[in-house]
Each structure stands twice: as structure tokens, then as C-alpha cells.
Amino acid sequence: MPTAPRSGPIRLVVLFGGQSAEHDVSRITAAHVLRAVDHERYRVVPIGITREGAWLQADDALAEPGELPNGLEVAGTVVDPSPTLAPAHADEQVVVLPLLHGPFGEDGTVQGMLELAGVPYVGAGVLGSALSMDKAKAKEVVAHAGIPQCRWLTFRDVDIDARTADTIVGELGLPVFVKPANLGSSVGVSKAHDTDELRAALLLAGEYDEWIVVEEHVTGREIEVAVLGNTELRVSVPGEVRPGAEFYDYADKYLDGSAELVIPADLSDDVRHQVSQIAMAAFRALRAEGMARVDFFYEEGGRGLLLNEINTIPGFTPISMYPKLWAASGLPYAELIDELVALALERHARRATHRRTDH
């Protein structure tokens, strides 16, 4: 547990929306965070970022009577990021909670801006965010660390030609999953059962990113855990996702909630221990901090646990795994937000001790 922030007002700047294809997912996440946060403890400032990159102070989000809408509107007064992030007076602490899924928010870009501004923020830093966002590079780092994962291939869109599909089938077989390397929430993801579907899937993924990851199909259970911490890590109880569709897609995650989430997952003590250890190893290998959801495939009777991916800004809706896993582990939603804020302040203070000039 991080050291509690010093007494005094905390201005919690919640960033949502953004310029990625996951703009609407971010709006949904932000609505539920604002509903759960302790408004007596924090002066919440919701900032909606438009698809074009403008920052809008969305004060109307705080004026909603009763429950907030399912997704916050990116509307309000245009603001300059610099004064928005600066403390109003000497005693005020500012902490930024980025709820920006995908590029221009989860990939180290916003984190770099916040580092330059000298503002504490929730979640992984620049390198951890960039590595974890890029599935292709994350897989390379994880492989170097000796962490088990499924077989995969990486392609750049300009290098894909008429022979690419045959190469993939020859190395990975069918079916396969095709993903944009730098997106989440299953946006642009396809399961290809034959070469025609594979070619279409490569084209679709290429609409979202120039780097494309193709993964073998794994017949196994989908296991997820939530990790919390900076230097000292805690891992939640494991959960199992039983998709409502052929795979755990966007609708399952954010719309109809048809997936069955089993918490805790029915696993032996030995497998639970392995999940926890591998999750922490992946978290550290990818330089994550603050929080992450770590996803696995579990091949019973086969290769065992295989790391799928790590998500440094996981969904925070009521049907999202990250808050549900912590609630099942004894950490309710509002307290989870408190702990994430405390972790942001702790990391900021610790990193400040290394910022020294030559004088």
C-alpha cells in the first residue's frame, strides 16, 4: 500500500475521449469513474479531448442529476493544457487520471507531456506505456524475458503482399487472430478461418495501424488478473472470461456484457500462484507502473499458461474485469481510485529524487 498523500486538497484531472478509435470506450470508462470517485476528497476536473485533439473542460459532466450518462460528452469550454495542469496555489496537489485508451493516450504520448509538465499521473510512464501498447514490441520484450506466450508473426502494412497469407498459414496454421499492434478493446481485431478471411483481416487491421500482429489460435481458457503497485506489487484473484461471441470482442467488453466473467476462476492453488508470478514478471519486464490488467490463455494439459497481453489503462466500467477483480479481492471501486492516486503521488515523489542538475 503506497503512502497516503499529504493532507490538503487534491485536484483530480480526468482525461477522457481522445484521438484514437477507442474514443467512445474512453467516454464510457470516464462516466463510471466520475460516478464512483469521492467528490468530497477530490476536486474533480473532467477534461474531454476531441477526436481532433482539442481540450475541453467538461463541467457539465459534474452537473448531471442522479446517475451520469453511459458515456460522457466531449463538450465544454476550450482550455489550454498548461494552466489546467498547474496547481492553483501552493497547497494544492494535482493528479492526472488518464482514461485515454489507445494511441495518443495509452501509448506514452500523453505521459510524455505530463512528465514535461511535472505533474503526477496514474499509470505507467512513457516507456512502459509505449511498450505495452505496441503488441509487437511487447511480445519481443516478453520473449526476451523468457515468459511463455503463443506463437505470432509481425508485419508492416507496406510489406504485405499476395504471398503474406500463405506465409502466415504455413507458419501458424488456421484459424488465426489478426490485430492492429497499437489498439485495444478488440478494435480492428478479426478471427480468420481461411485465406480469404485472412486477407480481409489484414486489410482491416491495416486501416488502424501500420504494424499488424498475427497470432496462432489457442484452444484454452481466458484468464485475467489485475496488478496494482509501483515497486511493490499486488495481484488480484484471477478471473476467467467466457466470451459471448466467438472471441472476447468489443460488444462483450463494453456494450451487451454477454461474456460470462467468473471470479474467482476455478484454478488449482499451483496455477493461481503461477498466474500471479508470471503477471508480475510481465509487469516488470514491460516497465509498467500503477496498474495493469494481464491476460492469459490457459492450455490445460498442453503448454499451460501463455501470456496474451498487458493493458496499462484497462476498462473501468461496471462490467470491466479490472475493477471487478479488485472488488472480489477486497478493494472496492472508490478505494481502488484512491490507491491509484496515492501510487501516482508516491511514484512522482520517488522519481523527483533522481532529477538532479549538474550544479
C-alpha positions in Angstrom: 0.0 0.0 0.0 1.5 3.4 -1.0 2.0 6.1 1.5 -1.2 8.2 1.7 -1.0 11.6 0.1 -0.3 14.5 2.4 -3.3 16.4 3.7 -4.7 19.2 1.5 -6.9 19.5 -1.5 -6.2 17.2 -4.5 -7.4 18.3 -7.9 -8.0 15.2 -9.9 -7.9 15.9 -13.6 -9.7 13.2 -15.5 -8.7 13.0 -19.2 -11.1 11.2 -21.5 -12.1 10.9 -25.1 -9.0 11.3 -27.2 -8.0 10.9 -30.8 -7.9 7.1 -31.2 -10.5 4.6 -32.4 -11.2 3.9 -28.8 -12.7 7.4 -28.2 -16.1 6.1 -27.3 -14.7 3.4 -25.0 -12.9 6.2 -23.1 -16.1 8.2 -22.7 -17.9 5.2 -21.2 -15.0 4.5 -18.8 -14.9 8.1 -17.6 -18.6 8.2 -16.9 -18.3 5.3 -14.5 -15.1 6.7 -12.8 -16.8 10.0 -12.2 -19.7 8.2 -10.7 -17.5 6.3 -8.3 -14.9 8.8 -7.3 -15.2 10.5 -3.8 -16.1 14.1 -4.8 -15.5 15.2 -1.2 -11.9 14.1 -1.3 -11.1 15.4 -4.7 -11.9 18.4 -6.7 -12.6 16.6 -10.0 -11.9 18.4 -13.3 -13.1 16.4 -16.3 -11.3 17.2 -19.5 -12.7 15.8 -22.7 -10.2 15.6 -25.6 -11.9 15.8 -29.0 -11.1 13.5 -31.9 -9.1 16.4 -33.3 -7.1 16.9 -30.1 -8.7 20.0 -28.6 -9.0 20.0 -24.7 -12.5 20.9 -23.4 -13.3 21.4 -19.7 -16.5 19.3 -19.4 -18.0 20.8 -16.3 -21.5 19.7 -17.4 -20.4 16.1 -16.6 -20.4 17.1 -12.9 -23.8 18.7 -13.0 -25.7 15.7 -14.2 -28.6 15.0 -11.8 -28.6 11.5 -10.4 -26.6 9.0 -12.3 -24.2 10.0 -15.0 -24.9 9.0 -18.6 -23.4 5.9 -20.1 -20.8 8.0 -21.9 -19.5 11.5 -21.0 -20.0 14.1 -23.8 -16.8 15.6 -25.1 -18.1 19.2 -24.8 -17.4 22.3 -22.9 -15.1 25.3 -22.8 -11.8 25.0 -24.7 -8.9 25.1 -22.3 -5.1 25.3 -22.5 -3.5 22.2 -21.0 -0.7 24.1 -19.2 -2.8 26.1 -16.8 -5.2 23.3 -16.4 -2.5 21.1 -15.1 -0.8 23.7 -12.9 -1.6 23.9 -9.1 -3.9 26.9 -8.3 -2.0 27.6 -5.1 1.0 26.2 -3.1 -1.0 23.7 -1.1 -2.9 22.2 -4.0 -1.9 18.8 -5.4 -2.8 18.0 -9.0 -3.0 14.4 -10.1 -4.0 13.4 -13.7 -6.0 10.3 -14.3 -5.7 9.5 -18.0 -8.6 7.4 -19.2 -7.5 7.6 -22.8 -7.5 4.1 -24.4 -5.3 3.5 -27.4 -2.9 5.8 -29.3 -2.5 9.4 -28.2 -3.2 8.5 -24.6 -2.2 5.0 -23.6 1.0 4.8 -25.8 3.3 7.2 -23.9 2.4 10.4 -25.8 0.2 12.0 -23.1 2.5 10.5 -20.4 5.4 12.4 -22.0 3.5 15.6 -21.9 2.7 15.1 -18.2 6.4 14.3 -17.5 7.4 17.6 -19.1 4.7 19.4 -17.1 6.0 17.8 -13.9 2.5 16.5 -13.0 1.8 13.3 -11.1 -0.3 10.9 -13.1 -1.9 7.5 -12.7 -0.5 4.5 -14.6 2.7 3.5 -16.5 5.3 6.0 -17.6 6.4 6.8 -21.1 8.4 3.7 -21.8 6.0 1.3 -20.0 3.1 2.8 -21.8 4.7 2.7 -25.2 6.0 -0.9 -24.9 2.8 -2.3 -23.5 0.7 -0.5 -26.2 2.7 -1.9 -29.1 1.8 -5.6 -29.1 4.6 -6.4 -31.5 7.4 -4.9 -29.4 5.8 -6.1 -26.1 6.0 -9.7 -27.4 9.6 -9.3 -28.3 10.4 -7.9 -24.8 8.4 -10.6 -23.1 10.1 -13.3 -25.2 13.5 -12.0 -24.1 12.4 -12.2 -20.5 11.5 -15.9 -21.0 7.8 -15.5 -20.4 5.7 -18.1 -22.2 3.3 -16.9 -24.9 1.6 -18.1 -28.1 3.3 -18.1 -31.5 3.0 -14.9 -33.5 4.2 -13.0 -36.6 4.6 -9.3 -37.1 4.1 -7.4 -40.4 4.3 -3.8 -41.6 1.4 -2.9 -43.9 3.7 -1.8 -46.7 5.4 -5.3 -46.7 2.1 -7.3 -47.0 1.7 -8.8 -50.5 -0.1 -11.6 -52.2 2.1 -14.2 -50.6 1.7 -13.0 -47.0 -1.4 -15.0 -46.2 0.3 -18.2 -47.4 3.3 -17.4 -45.2 1.0 -17.0 -42.2 -0.9 -20.2 -42.8 2.4 -22.1 -43.3 3.8 -20.9 -40.0 0.8 -20.6 -37.8 -2.0 -22.6 -39.4 -5.6 -21.6 -39.3 -7.6 -20.1 -37.7 -5.5 -17.1 -36.6 -6.2 -13.8 -34.9 -5.2 -10.6 -36.7 -4.7 -7.4 -34.7 -3.5 -3.8 -35.1 -0.4 -3.7 -33.0 -1.3 -0.4 -31.3 -5.0 -0.7 -30.4 -7.1 -2.3 -27.7 -10.7 -3.1 -26.8 -10.7 -5.6 -29.7 -11.0 -2.7 -32.2 -9.8 -3.9 -35.6 -9.4 -7.5 -34.4 -10.5 -10.4 -36.6 -10.5 -14.2 -36.4 -9.6 -15.6 -39.8 -10.7 -19.2 -40.6 -9.5 -19.3 -44.2 -7.1 -17.4 -46.5 -9.9 -15.1 -47.9 -10.8 -14.1 -44.3 -7.2 -13.7 -43.5 -6.6 -11.3 -46.4 -9.6 -9.3 -45.4 -8.4 -9.2 -41.8 -5.0 -7.9 -42.8 -6.7 -5.1 -44.7 -8.9 -4.2 -41.8 -6.0 -4.2 -39.2 -4.0 -2.1 -41.7 -6.8 0.6 -41.5 -5.9 1.2 -37.9 -2.1 0.7 -37.7 0.9 0.2 -39.9 2.1 -2.6 -37.7 0.0 -5.8 -37.6 0.3 -8.8 -35.3 -1.0 -12.3 -36.3 -1.3 -14.8 -33.5 -2.0 -18.5 -33.6 -5.3 -19.7 -32.3 -5.0 -21.1 -28.8 -7.6 -23.6 -27.6 -7.7 -22.7 -23.9 -9.3 -20.8 -21.1 -9.0 -17.0 -21.0 -7.6 -16.0 -17.6 -7.1 -12.4 -16.4 -5.6 -10.8 -13.3 -5.3 -7.2 -12.1 -1.9 -5.8 -10.9 -1.5 -2.8 -8.7 1.6 -1.1 -7.5 4.9 0.6 -8.4 7.9 -1.1 -6.7 5.8 -3.4 -4.6 3.1 -5.3 -6.5 -0.2 -6.8 -5.6 -2.1 -9.2 -7.8 -5.8 -9.8 -7.6 -7.6 -13.1 -7.6 -7.7 -14.5 -11.1 -10.9 -14.3 -13.2 -12.0 -16.2 -16.3 -13.7 -14.8 -19.4 -16.1 -16.9 -21.2 -16.9 -14.9 -24.3 -20.5 -14.5 -25.5 -19.2 -14.3 -29.1 -16.6 -16.4 -30.9 -13.9 -14.4 -29.0 -14.0 -11.6 -26.4 -14.9 -8.7 -28.7 -15.8 -5.1 -28.3 -19.5 -5.8 -27.7 -18.7 -8.2 -24.9 -16.4 -5.7 -23.2 -18.4 -2.5 -23.4 -21.9 -3.0 -24.9 -24.0 -6.0 -24.1 -21.9 -7.6 -21.5 -22.8 -11.0 -22.8 -19.5 -12.5 -21.8 -19.6 -14.6 -18.6 -17.0 -13.3 -16.1 -16.2 -16.0 -13.5 -14.4 -14.5 -10.4 -12.5 -16.2 -8.9 -11.6 -18.5 -11.7 -11.7 -22.2 -10.9 -7.9 -22.9 -10.8 -5.7 -25.0 -8.6 -3.6 -23.2 -6.0 -0.5 -24.1 -8.1 -1.9 -22.5 -11.2 -3.1 -19.4 -9.3 0.4 -19.0 -7.9 1.9 -19.3 -11.5 -0.6 -16.7 -12.8 0.4 -14.3 -10.1 4.2 -14.8 -10.6 4.0 -14.5 -14.4 1.8 -11.4 -14.3 4.3 -9.6 -12.0 7.2 -10.7 -14.2 5.5 -9.3 -17.3 4.5 -6.1 -15.5 8.2 -5.6 -14.5 9.6 -6.6 -17.9 7.4 -4.0 -19.7 8.2 -1.3 -17.1 4.5 -1.0 -16.1 3.6 1.1 -13.0 0.5 1.9 -11.1 -1.9 -0.6 -12.7 -2.3 -3.1 -15.5 -4.6 -6.0 -16.4 -2.7 -9.0 -17.5 -4.4 -11.5 -19.8 -3.5 -15.2 -20.3 -4.5 -18.3 -22.2 -4.5 -21.4 -20.2 -3.9 -24.6 -22.2 -4.8 -27.3 -19.7 -2.9 -30.5 -20.5 -0.8 -28.6 -23.0 1.6 -25.7 -22.7 -0.1 -24.3 -19.6 -0.2 -20.6 -19.1 0.6 -18.4 -22.1 0.7 -14.6 -21.7 -1.7 -12.9 -24.1 -1.1 -9.2 -23.4 -0.9 -6.5 -20.8 -3.2 -3.5 -20.7 -1.9 -0.4 -18.8 -5.2 1.6 -19.0 -7.8 -1.1 -18.6 -11.5 -0.5 -18.9 -13.2 0.8 -15.7 -16.9 0.2 -16.5 -19.0 -1.9 -14.1 -18.6 -4.9 -16.4 -14.9 -4.5 -16.9 -12.6 -7.1 -15.4 -10.0 -4.8 -13.7 -12.4 -3.2 -11.1 -14.4 -6.4 -10.7 -11.2 -8.4 -10.0 -10.2 -5.9 -7.3 -13.7 -5.8 -5.8 -13.5 -9.6 -5.5 -10.1 -9.2 -3.8 -11.4 -6.8 -1.2 -10.7 -3.5 -2.8 -13.9 -1.6 -3.8 -14.1 0.7 -6.8 -13.8 4.0 -4.9 -10.9 2.8 -2.8 -9.2 1.5 -5.9 -9.2 5.0 -7.3 -7.8 6.3 -4.0 -5.0 3.9 -4.2 -4.2 4.7 -7.8 -4.0 8.4 -6.9 -1.7 7.6 -3.9 0.5 5.4 -6.2 0.8 8.3 -8.7 1.9 10.7 -5.9 4.4 8.2 -4.5 6.0 7.5 -7.9 6.2 11.2 -8.7 8.0 11.9 -5.4 10.3 9.0 -5.8 11.3 9.9 -9.4 11.9 13.5 -8.3 14.8 12.4 -6.1 16.6 11.4 -9.3 16.1 14.7 -11.1 19.3 16.5 -10.4 21.1 19.2 -12.3 24.9 19.3 -12.6 25.1 22.3 -10.2 
